[in-house]
Amino acid sequence: IGSAFGVATLARFNKKDCYVVINREEVTEDIERCLTEIEKYSELEKLVISEEEALKKINQKSVLVMVDYHRPSLSISQKVFETVDKIIVIDHHRRGDEFPNRPLLTYIEPGASSASELVAELIQYQTNRKNSLEKFVATMLLAGIYVDTKSFASKTTAQTFFIASYLRNHGADLALVHYLLSTDLHSYLQMSELVSRGEHVTQDTVIAISSEDEIYDNVTGKRIEGKPIGS
């Protein structure tokens, strides 16, 4: 969501209308907290639209920007993806077999920590006295970097820290980042259960198998992945 609003910022810099398509029925607890915060900023809140609203706004000039993913099957709205002809991809995941046909632009950098880092890097080249980065957008971008680097513990480069510094200098609120990414009780209990089910398969590798009747969101899995035992 940080990289999506970052792209919306780039659109605003270039005098283009832009919207962020979100399915309210499929958001995690941290995204829900983020959306609640967004409601405090009317200029940002009006950018959030549903699939139905997006389909009504699409025309021949519309461009769909896929951020933090490149597999069409992972789109929040498959209908929106199938309706828009012009596609741009900004992602930090390695390119897989499933990919949009003939995208207008592809910016995939597996060496980057996150899509938020890539988008923030693009933003820094267009900020000036007239084009300023909103503090809460800077906060969301920094939160995106925190999530994908596990608080700068992995997948970080000198560029990651440079971009994080840039976002802090433009008003990113570190306390708000920690609030947005805080773990609710249900997720904490899920993670604790997964850890309790862990078994060593090698000296340095632990695998946990969940119960068949439990469903975990991808954020819970990301917070568990690579976490040292006892942390």
Disulfide bonds with the S-S distance in Angstrom:
none
